[in-house]
Amino acid sequence: MKIESCLECVRCSKNYDINKIRYLCDCGGVLDVKHDLSAIDGKKLKQTWENRWGLKRGIESSGVWRYKELIFDAPDDKIVTRQEGNTRLYPAGKAGKYAGIKNFLLKHEGENPTGSFKDRGMTCGSTAAMVFGARCVACASTGNTSASMASYAATCGLKSVIFIPSGKIAYGKLAQALAYGGITLQIEGNFDDAMTLVQEVCSELNIYLLNSINPFRIEGQKAIGFEILQQLDWNVPDWFVIPGGNLGNNSALSKGLQELYTLGIINKIPRIAVIQAEGANPLYSMWKNGSPFKAVKDPDTIATAIKIGNPVSWEKSLRGIAWTNGVVEQVTEQEIMDAKAMVDAAGIGAEPASCCSVAGAKKLVESGVISPDASVVGILTGNVLKDPDAVIGYHKDELRDKGIKGTFANKPFNIKANLAAVKEALS
Ligand code: F0G
């Protein structure tokens, strides 16, 4: 089942050859991979995907390449995969009660090979790098993209160059970038500065850019939605709730849903709620006020993964929100960390940015946008181990300088090594 594809500008619809490297349209708009779906039989395709479910090895055992017909027509010997995806969909437990939703599931993308959803985009992006014959790849990152890129580059022998805001990414992520051998440049400036710089560097030095401005990254990330729906036997939930930073992931989710709907693989489109941190909320401001896009100058949030003021994919994101009759919400620092405490205490665990999904869902239930009886899937984007400082700071109630109380703190005790001290502590 082969399909014709091209690159298409989200702003002016101009088309470009998919076999040539390009990230932006001449008009400055971001590009989509556009597939001609007219030749595809949706029923047959769904059966093909069902037949691949549970494969033990091989390219199609990946939770991205299982859906390869709608992802990327790359030759097998160029595909760079770590069997990414295949992540679990958990009942939200305590976090569901906290959000006030009876039928709440959490898709844990932190269970990917490098601990975040980025691996789904990266398997596709690094495959594109191999197809284009690149030798070196680069990205700007708040930490997870760089961890993922460094790993995938290492597995296929590419050099990787990482631009991160100095001192502003979580330790687990910095550790991964170094461990996997990425050339790590800590720049004086924030993520948005790094993003501008990496684009200039890639075009000057002929390096392949692997941020989500790269349309192939988005194609891989679409598979999150495909896999959730397959786990639900193609029963469509009422809502998806997802954090928003550079806005690639929600754009990918809506694009994938739109394609499944066009093919008749699903018969309704779920609504998408994109959740931003209050201190890094350009999409929320725009959506709420109906105003033109305006970057947030000095974004700030404890959820460092989404500390982004000038997201590259805002146009794609808004388009997806319109397609899905979606909404945008913002959450405070306290709301993020309290929701995280609940996700963690449910035994699931995720990094702060991920927990915007739960904090946002709770807020949208309280404001009557999401019904408590609705079926809701929240996306947890990164692993709890990515940011141990945030966990320990909260549980020791040491985040007061950031205006965050340890509402549900589980403080550690320091005790003498004897039975009496243990008894006292346990009482
Ligand atoms: N959650 C986590 C854990 C992330 O790492 C990111 C983005 C997001 C949510 C937001 O996703 O950007 O597609 O809207 N992290 C990027 C990075 C920017 O560099 O790792 P988005």
Boltz pocket constraint, residues with backbone or C-beta under 6 A from the ligand:
constraints:
  - pocket:
      binder: B
      contacts: [[A, 116], [A, 118], [A, 140], [A, 141], [A, 142], [A, 143], [A, 144], [A, 145], [A, 146], [A, 212], [A, 243], [A, 244], [A, 245], [A, 246], [A, 247], [A, 248], [A, 249], [A, 250], [A, 305], [A, 306], [A, 351], [A, 353], [A, 354], [A, 381], [A, 382]]
      max_distance: 6.0
